[in-house]
Amino acid sequence: MEEGGSQVSFLSSALSLGIKMLNIPKSSTTGFKKNVILYICTTMTKFAHDNIVPSKDSLLSKKEQVAGMFDSIAGRYDFLNRFLSGGIDLWWRKKAIRQLKKLNPKKILDVATGTADVAIMSTDILHPEKITGIDISDGMLDIGRKKIKKLGLESTIELLNGDSAAIKFNDNSFDAVTVAFGVRNFEHLEKGLSEIKRVLKPGGKLVVLEFSKPKTAGITQLYNVYMNLVAPNVGKFFSNNRTAYKYLDESIKKFPEGKNFTLILDNLGYTNTYCKPLSLGICSIYCGEK
Ligand SMILES: C[S@@+](CC[C@H](N)C(=O)[O-])C[C@H]1O[C@@H](n2cnc3c(N)ncnc32)[C@H](O)[C@@H]1O
């Protein structure tokens, strides 16, 4: 089991044991248990995945390092995404956005929007009234704004500098929230996910798209060679930044994927959570409702 997910289930088991020892009826403790886990998750706990940083030698926080890293590769980010994924990332994004088709959201927040690919694709697929994209990297946002202007989408999409750990919107503001390849980079994963829940309207839906590790024999070996050799070297060649693509591999390895991620969503109070692995498990879609 991944570390983040196992910490949450350990907490859950420890609380169940305590409740049993005190002989408290189960029916009266369910809400209490959830609230204790929620409190610990969002205030005190630092999970293993939160500590994976681009450079262990840096004195900067994860947020500062991540923002600086994306600022430095922003100009090459879209090209490298298409090149390294062979274009399949566009299909992954479409598939993730389509999870919102039934909901027909009018107001969408795209967290860790980067160069706004998901925000732009969402206008085509979902036809919302307004999409707000937030990100901590001004370099990525600048590229996104240029793309939005070129496509004449300024009246629908607005990009703002903003952190997932302290979203500057009122409670119950959005019908849907999307996060593509962003949650792995959050300095405080649980805080970000609970902030997203706060700004979602009741009945609103969160869609997360994130890399995961393939489990099929043979594919795993190929994937490891690709992540350890191909991606860092191609990244270095085109963006002069090997660290960014080494960090990509490390952060995927430590990330609480699959059931561990939906368990975190469940414990934060999301309902109807599910996980959909894509392309032999290289990528996964996670959803939850408020
Ligand atoms: C891999 S990029 C993904 C960008 C875009 N969503 C996409 O699909 O291409 C990750 C983005 O997450 C942003 N990010 C990391 N931590 C963040 C945080 N705490 N709040 C908002 N954005 C964050 C980074 O600046 C970066 O632009």
The ligand as a Gaussian input file, in Angstrom:
#p B3LYP/6-31G(d) Opt

LIG

0 1
 C        2.189000      19.122000     -14.725000
 S        1.532000      20.730000     -14.687000
 C       -0.127000      20.450000     -15.230000
 C       -0.688000      21.641000     -15.954000
 C       -2.034000      21.429000     -16.636000
 N       -3.081000      21.148000     -15.688000
 C       -1.972000      20.355000     -17.668000
 O       -2.856000      19.501000     -17.685000
 O       -1.063000      20.373000     -18.489000
 C        1.329000      20.989000     -12.973000
 C        0.923000      22.393000     -12.615000
 O        0.538000      22.411000     -11.240000
 C        0.859000      23.686000     -10.742000
 N        0.787000      23.626000      -9.278000
 C        1.574000      22.925000      -8.448000
 N        1.210000      23.094000      -7.171000
 C        0.147000      23.920000      -7.186000
 C       -0.688000      24.462000      -6.187000
 N       -0.480000      24.196000      -4.895000
 N       -1.693000      25.259000      -6.545000
 C       -1.920000      25.552000      -7.855000
 N       -1.153000      25.075000      -8.859000
 C       -0.143000      24.266000      -8.534000
 C        2.229000      23.944000     -11.337000
 O        2.618000      25.278000     -11.277000
 C        2.032000      23.422000     -12.760000
 O        1.615000      24.433000     -13.636000

